[in-house]
Amino acid sequence: MSVVRDTGLMTTASERMAAAWTRAAVARGAVAVIDLDAYRSNIERCREIAGGAATMAVVKADAYGHGLVQCGRAAREAGAEWLGVALLEEAIRLRDAGVDGRILAWLATPGADFAACISRDIDVSVSTLWALDEVMAAVRETGKQARIHLKADTGLSRSGANAADWPALVEAARAAELDDTVTVVGLWSHFAAADEPGHRSVARQQLAFDQAVRHAEAAGITPEVLHMANSAAMIELPDSHHTLVRVGIAAYGLSPNVARSSAKDMGLQPVMSLRARLASTKTVPAGTGASYGWDYMATSDTTVGLVPLGYADGLPRSAVNAGPVYSAGRTTHLAGRVCMDQIIVELADTGAKAGDEVVLFGAEGPSADEWAAACGTINYEIVTRIGPRVPRVYLGESS
């Protein structure tokens, strides 16, 4: 992945976006512009919404496609007390890049390198007895006590110990604490439908988590943090904040529930802008088909343009005839199917020509929400799909 930095010296939005067209981006014909000032602003806004709870900035999946290390550093600068990732190697990469402070990693399989995390002062999640056994083995290997978060499965049925397995996990973890092998610093869980506040699962999961916490505390565990709220719960369920909230999609300027409230309504700004330059344009007569299968057929004489982005870069194939694109001052749409490396855009009479910029989504033009709606998916998928063939340019990166 090509990464270029801008130190934030540009003074206007247009100047900053013009600066994004670096030599590498021009050569590729496409660029994902990551506005770290917007990201910091979103973190600060989420901290306000979280109230008295601490904030964990979730930077898993390469920070939802925005850049793991860059967003990790920016989150710290904006006051996030914690960083959260799924994979152990993501946490290791953050630490090895010099990102300090508390980091939690929560997804591992047997044989994972817990020792690498423990030696780097990284917290890890434990939701099974095998994981606790492997953490304790890693403690013996490193000679360093582990910090763990016990995860309760309260109804999502992914990771986490369910009600039947929770007592044994708590008992084993408490025994390990008494042996000075581990410290249980957190108890946590995850909602199944926090973006639907009236969903029948919400109250049941909150009750199940409260019961899990009471059981652990009765066993002698005194956690530093309790966390269950993701972005949606942070916004919709203030009684679920506990002592720490995990901020994911909202930090990237996207709403976890567009139907209920937009990111703008919450004071959030989009962080990623996906931009490209037209490779060619041509006038086609009525009755001309475009792209594979001729799912698009020109109904009148029109102009179409070629954009060097496709499903190999992360554009959803389901965007046929629907994916919105901003060109020459107005929003148009894809003409036909998404190809591996390119798309065709209906330009009509916009006057756009080869070399002109088009915006697929971002701070101007269509939003990731509009792409999600056009493709029958969610905004999370739109941004995380953008692959490594697309250069990233970071605006507002601290030196």
N, C-alpha and C positions, 0 to 999 in steps of 0.2 A: 504494500500500500504506500503510495506517495503521500508524504505529509509535508506541508509547507506552513511556516509560522508567520503571523503578522502580529506585531507588538502593540497594536491598538493606536498607532499614531495617526491613522486616517480619522478625519473629523466628521464626515457625513456618511450616511448609509450608502449613498451611491459611490462615494470614494472607496469605502470599505469593500463593497461588492466588486468594483472594478479591480481592486488590488487582488482579489481572489483569483483573477485570471492570470496565474503565474505561467511560466514557460511550460511546466509539466501539465497544467490543466489545459492550456491551449493545444498542446500536442495531443492530448487525449480527447479533447473536444467535450469534456464534461468535468464537473467538479461538485463535490459536496462541501459547502461552506458551513463551518461550525462556529457559531458566535458564542464564545465563552463568556462574554459580558452578559449576554442574555441568560446563559446557564447560571451564572452566579446570582443574577437578579431573581431567577426562579427559585434557587435554593433559599435565598433570603426570604422570599415570599412564603415558601412552604414552612420555614421556621416560624413565621408569624402565625400561620394557620395552625401549626402544631401546638401553639400555646406554650405551656410549661414543659412539654415533653422534649427530649433530645431528638436530634434528626440523624437518621442514617441515609446517606445518599447511595442509592443502589446503582452500581456501575457494571453490573454483569453484562454479558454478551457484547463486549467492547463498548460499554456504556450505551447500550441500545443502538449500536452502530455509530456513535458519535466520537469514540476514542477513549479507551479505558484510562490510560495514564493522564491524558490531558484533562478529562473531566474529573478524575480523582483529585488531581491537584487543585483544580478550580473549586471543587466542592469544599475542600479544606479551607481555601481562601475565603469562601463565603460563609464559613462558620459551622459546617456540618461536623458533628462530633464523631460520627462513625461513617465508614464506607462498607457497603455490602456487596458481595459477589456470590455467584453460584459455585463456580469451580475453584478448587484449591489452587490450580495453576494461575487463575486470574489474580488471586490474592498475592501469590508469590511474585507475579510480575509487577504488581503495584509496589510491593515492598522493595524489590530489587531496583526499581526505578527511583527509589528515594522518597516515596510517599509515606509520611509518618502517621502516627495516631492509630486509633482502633480500627481494625478491619475484621469482618466476619465472613467466613466462607462456609457454605452449607450443603454442598452436594458432592458426595463421594461414593465410590464403590469399594468393595474389599480389595485391599492391596494399594490403596491410595497413599500418597506420600504425606502422611500427617506429620512426620518428623520435620519435613521442610517447612511446614507452617509453624509448628511449635518453636523451632529454632529461630524463626523470624518474628516471633511475638504476634502471631496471627491467631485470632479466636476461631474455633471451629464448632460446627453444630454436630450434636450427637442425638440420634433418634432411635438407635438400636443397640443391643448388647454387643454385637460384633464390632460396631464402630467404637464403642467405649473400650473394648478390649484392644483394638488396634491403636487407639489414642494412648492407652496406658503403655503399650509396647513402645510407642514412639517416645514417650516420656523417659522410659528406661534407656532408650538409645541416645537421647539428647541430654539427659540429665537435667532437664528443665521442666518445671510444672506447666501443665496445659490449662488454658482457659477455655471452657466449653459452655455452649448454650444447649440446653435440653429442649428438644422440639416435641410438642404434643400434636398429634393428629386429632383435630377437633371436628373433622367432617369433610375435609377436602380429599382424603384418601390418597394423598401422595406420600411424601416423607413424613416422619413423625410417628411417635408411639401412640397407638390408640388406647382407649380407656382400659382394655384388658392387659396391655403390656406396660402401661405407664408405671404402675407400682414397682415392678421388678427393675425397670430402668432407673427410677429414682433411688431405690435402695442401693443398687450397684454404684451409682454416681456418688451417693452420700458416703459409701464405704471408701471410695477412691479419694474423696475429699479428706476423710479422717486419716488416710495414709499419706496425705500431702502429695498425692499424684496429680490431682486436678483441682481446679476451683470452678464451681458452677456459677458463672457470672450472669447467665441469662436463662430465662424461660420464655418460649415463644411458640407461635402458631401462625396459620395463614388462613384468611377467609376464602370461601368458595364464591361468594357473590356480594362482596362489599359494594360493588357498583349498582346494586339493586337493594337499597336500604330496607325495603319491605319484604325482601325474600325470606322465606321460612327458615333458611339455613342460618341467618345472621344471629338471631337471638339464641338458637341452639348452640352455635359455636362459641358465642361469648360465655354462655353458661358452662360449657364443657371446659373452656380455658380457665375460667375462675375455679372450677373444681380441681383441675390439674395443678394450678398454682397453690391452692390451699393444701393439697396433698403433699406437694414438695416442701412447702414451708413447715408443715407438721412433722416432716421427716428430718428437719434441721437445716434445710437448704435456705440460704438467704441471698437471693439473686440481686445483682446490681441493677439489672434492667429487665423489664417485662415488655415484650413487643408482639403485637398482632396486627397493627394497622398498616396497610399499604397506602398508596396515593388515594384510592377511592375511599377507604375508611378514614383517612386523615381528613378528607373533605366532608364526608357524609355522616360519619359516626364518631363524633368527638369523645363519646364515652369509651371508645376502644383505644384511645391514645396510650394509656398506661404511662410508662416512663420513657418510651422511645417509639418513634414512628419511622417506617421505612418508606422513603420517597423514591419512587421509580419514575413512571411515565410523566408525572407532573413536572419533574425537574427539567425535562426536555421540552417543556412548553406545550404539552399536549394533554387534553382532558381524558381522564379515565372513563368518563361517561358523557359523551358529547350530547346525548339526548337530554341530559339534565342540566348541564352547564358547560359553556365553552371555556377554553383555556383563557381567552381574553377576558371573559367575565370574572375569572379568578385572579386576574392580574399577572398572567403568565405569558411569556413570549416564546415563539418557536425558535429552536436553537439550530436546527439543520435546514439549509436551503439546497435543494438539488437543482443544478443548472447545467445547461448544455449549449452547444452552438450548432446551428443547422449545417449539415454537411453538404446539402444541395436542396434546391427547390425546382419544381417543374409544374407547368400547366398541363392539365389532363382534361380531355373532353368528357362530357356526360356519357355515362355507361362504362367508364373505365374502372376496373377493379384494382384494389390495393392490398398488398401483403398476401400471405398464404391463405388459400381457400376462398379468396374474394368475399370475405365477410363484410367488407366495405365496398360499396359501389357508388361512384360519384353520380349524384342526381342532376348535376348541371356542370358546365365547365367550371373548373376550380383549380386552385394551386395547392400542391402538397409539398411537405418538406420532410427531409430525412434527418433523424436525430440519432447520434451514435450511442444509444443506450438500449439495453434489452433485458431479457430475463436472466442472462448470465451476470448482469450487474445488479439484479434484485428487483426489477420491475415485475409485478405480477402478470402472468399470462392472461388472467381473467379481466384485464383492463381493456379488452377488445372493444373498439369503437367508443370507449367511455373515458379512459384516463384523461384528466384535464391537463392542459398545458397553456401557459401564459406566453403569448407571442405578440410583439408589435402593439402592445397596449391593450390587448383583450384576451380573454380566455377562450381557447378552442379545445379540440379533443383529438385523441388518436384516431387514425383511419385504418381500421383492420386490426389484425392480430399483432401481438408483441412477438418479435423475432428474438433469436438468441442475443444478437449484438446491436439491434437497431429497431426503431419504431418509425412509422410514418405518421405525420401530423397534418390534419386538414388546416390549411392556412387561408383558404378563400381569397378575399381581396385585401389582406392585411399589408401586402407589399413587402413582406419579409423576404430576405435573400440569404444565400449561403454566408455563413460567418456570423449572422445575427444571433443574439442570445435568446434562449427560451428558458422559462422557469417551470419545472415540473411541480415543485412545492416548496414552501418556505415562508419567509416573512412578507413577501409580496407574491401576488399571483395565487394559484390554488394552495390549499393547505393539505397536509398529510391526512386530515380528516376527510377531505373531499376525495382524495385518492382511495381511502379506505371504503367510503360509501360507494364509489364507482366499482370497486372490486369485490364487494361483499365480505370485507374483512375488518380489522381494527387498526387504528393508527400505530399501535405497537409494531405490528408486522411490517407496515410500510417503511418505517425508518430502520428497523433492524435488518431488513433484507438487503439494504444497499451494500454491495460487496466491495472487496479490496481492489477491483479494477478501477474504481472511481477514486481519484485523488481526493484527499481531505486537505482543506486549507483552514487553519485555525485563526480566527480573528480575536484579538484581545487576550492572547496568551501572554502570561507573565514571563519575564526573562529569567 
